[in-house]
């Protein structure tokens, strides 16, 4: 069953991982390792454009890895996801951090789809959709919905996987079947999006591709880093007209 951009089978797959989402050695280990680099890249461009922390809609927020990280940097974050069990983990983790004495975060989680917010007339200066577009039912329609949620002059950040032979070897064969970093079946290589396809989808949605970077493991320093290679993971920023 599909509703708007939501693929119910994908929602069920991620709900099944809810309890393990915040385990840095669990099935979301690659996201934990990637998160500092991708959030650093996004935060730098938000501050360059707006000069200060800004309201951010994190679409497909999962259990809040990116949403919490952005909120800790001072941004006012709305996390949106269609997976109810995962979203409850996000809320519980944020509350647990608060009770443990962490800084209060401007963080609000909502259950639903991007189309719901669009129908309600909501708009945001910044939107993130990280590791999401390869899981939605209709990628071009999803981009049009995100574009409709942007304020004039707003910015959209999309991270995803390129559809290349190297990405199949690395993200499917290697990560899911050899190293077991992710549960088998987490990704469908046919749904990976090339940078050209993403740029075309953004243009069709009325946006302009403004910046792009590859994301790759950094074995020397640990974690991940942004760089020029787009063959596997990459992160793009698009701009809405006006503003």
Residue pairs with C-beta under 8 A, 6 or more apart in sequence:
1 8
2 8
2 137
3 113
4 113
4 114
4 115
4 137
4 141
4 145
5 113
5 114
5 115
5 136
5 137
5 138
5 141
5 142
5 145
6 82
6 113
6 136
6 137
7 135
7 136
7 137
10 135
10 136
11 82
11 83
13 185
13 186
14 62
14 83
14 86
14 135
15 83
15 84
15 85
15 86
17 27
17 28
17 86
17 183
18 63
18 83
18 85
18 86
18 88
18 89
19 89
20 26
20 27
20 28
21 28
21 62
21 63
21 65
21 86
21 89
22 28
22 63
22 65
22 89
22 93
23 29
24 32
27 181
27 182
27 183
27 186
28 62
28 63
28 65
29 181
30 175
30 181
30 182
31 62
31 65
31 131
32 65
33 217
33 222
33 223
33 224
34 215
34 223
34 224
34 233
35 65
35 66
35 69
36 69
36 223
36 224
37 215
37 218
37 223
37 224
37 225
37 226
38 66
38 130
38 159
38 215
38 224
38 226
38 235
39 66
39 69
39 70
39 73
40 226
41 213
41 226
41 235
42 70
42 128
42 157
42 235
42 237
43 70
43 73
43 75
45 155
45 157
45 211
45 237
46 53
46 54
46 56
46 75
46 126
46 155
47 53
49 155
50 125
50 126
52 74
53 73
53 74
53 75
53 76
54 75
54 76
54 125
54 126
55 75
55 76
55 77
55 78
55 124
55 125
55 126
56 70
56 75
56 76
56 77
56 78
56 124
56 125
56 126
56 127
56 128
57 77
57 78
57 80
57 117
57 124
57 126
57 127
57 128
57 149
58 66
58 67
58 70
58 77
58 78
58 79
58 80
58 127
58 128
58 129
58 130
59 80
59 114
59 127
59 128
59 129
59 132
59 146
60 80
60 81
60 82
60 129
60 130
60 131
60 132
60 135
61 67
61 79
61 80
61 81
61 87
61 90
61 109
62 81
62 83
62 86
62 90
63 86
63 87
63 89
63 90
63 93
64 79
64 89
64 90
64 93
64 94
64 107
64 109
66 128
66 130
67 77
67 79
67 90
67 107
67 109
68 90
68 93
68 94
68 97
68 105
68 107
70 77
70 128
71 77
71 105
71 106
71 107
72 103
72 105
74 106
75 106
75 126
76 106
77 105
77 106
77 107
77 108
78 108
78 109
78 110
78 124
79 87
79 90
79 107
79 108
79 109
79 110
80 109
80 110
80 111
80 112
80 113
80 114
80 117
81 87
81 90
81 109
81 111
82 111
82 112
82 113
84 111
87 109
87 110
87 111
90 109
91 109
94 105
94 107
94 109
97 105
98 104
98 105
114 142
114 145
114 146
114 149
115 145
117 149
118 145
118 148
118 149
122 149
123 149
123 150
123 151
123 154
124 149
124 150
124 151
124 154
125 150
125 151
125 153
125 154
125 155
126 154
126 155
126 156
126 157
127 146
127 149
127 150
127 154
127 155
127 156
127 157
128 156
128 157
128 158
129 142
129 146
129 156
129 157
129 158
129 159
130 157
130 158
130 159
130 235
131 159
131 160
131 161
132 142
132 158
132 160
133 139
133 142
133 143
133 158
133 160
133 193
133 198
134 160
134 161
134 187
134 188
134 191
134 192
134 193
135 191
136 142
139 191
139 193
139 197
139 201
140 201
140 204
140 205
143 158
143 198
143 201
143 202
143 204
143 205
143 207
144 204
144 205
146 156
146 158
146 205
147 156
147 202
147 205
147 206
147 207
147 240
150 156
150 207
150 240
151 240
151 243
152 240
152 241
152 242
152 243
153 239
153 240
153 241
153 242
153 243
154 239
154 240
154 243
155 210
155 237
155 238
155 239
155 240
156 202
156 207
156 237
156 238
156 239
156 240
157 235
157 236
157 237
158 198
158 235
158 236
158 238
159 215
159 233
159 234
159 235
159 236
160 192
160 193
160 198
160 233
160 234
161 167
161 171
161 187
161 192
161 193
161 232
161 233
161 234
162 192
162 193
162 194
162 195
162 230
162 231
162 232
162 233
162 234
163 189
163 190
163 192
163 193
163 194
163 197
164 192
164 194
164 231
164 232
166 231
166 232
167 189
167 192
167 231
167 232
168 189
170 232
171 187
171 189
171 192
171 232
171 233
172 187
172 189
175 181
175 182
176 182
176 183
176 184
176 185
176 186
176 187
177 184
193 201
195 212
195 230
195 234
195 236
198 209
198 236
199 209
199 236
202 208
202 209
202 236
202 238
203 209
206 240
206 241
207 238
207 239
207 240
208 238
208 239
208 241
209 236
209 237
209 238
210 237
210 238
210 239
211 236
211 237
212 230
212 234
212 235
212 236
212 237
213 226
213 227
213 228
213 234
213 235
213 236
214 226
214 227
214 228
214 229
214 230
214 231
214 232
214 233
214 234
214 235
215 224
215 225
215 226
215 227
215 232
215 233
215 234
215 235
216 224
216 225
216 227
216 229
216 232
216 233
217 223
217 224
218 224
218 225
226 235
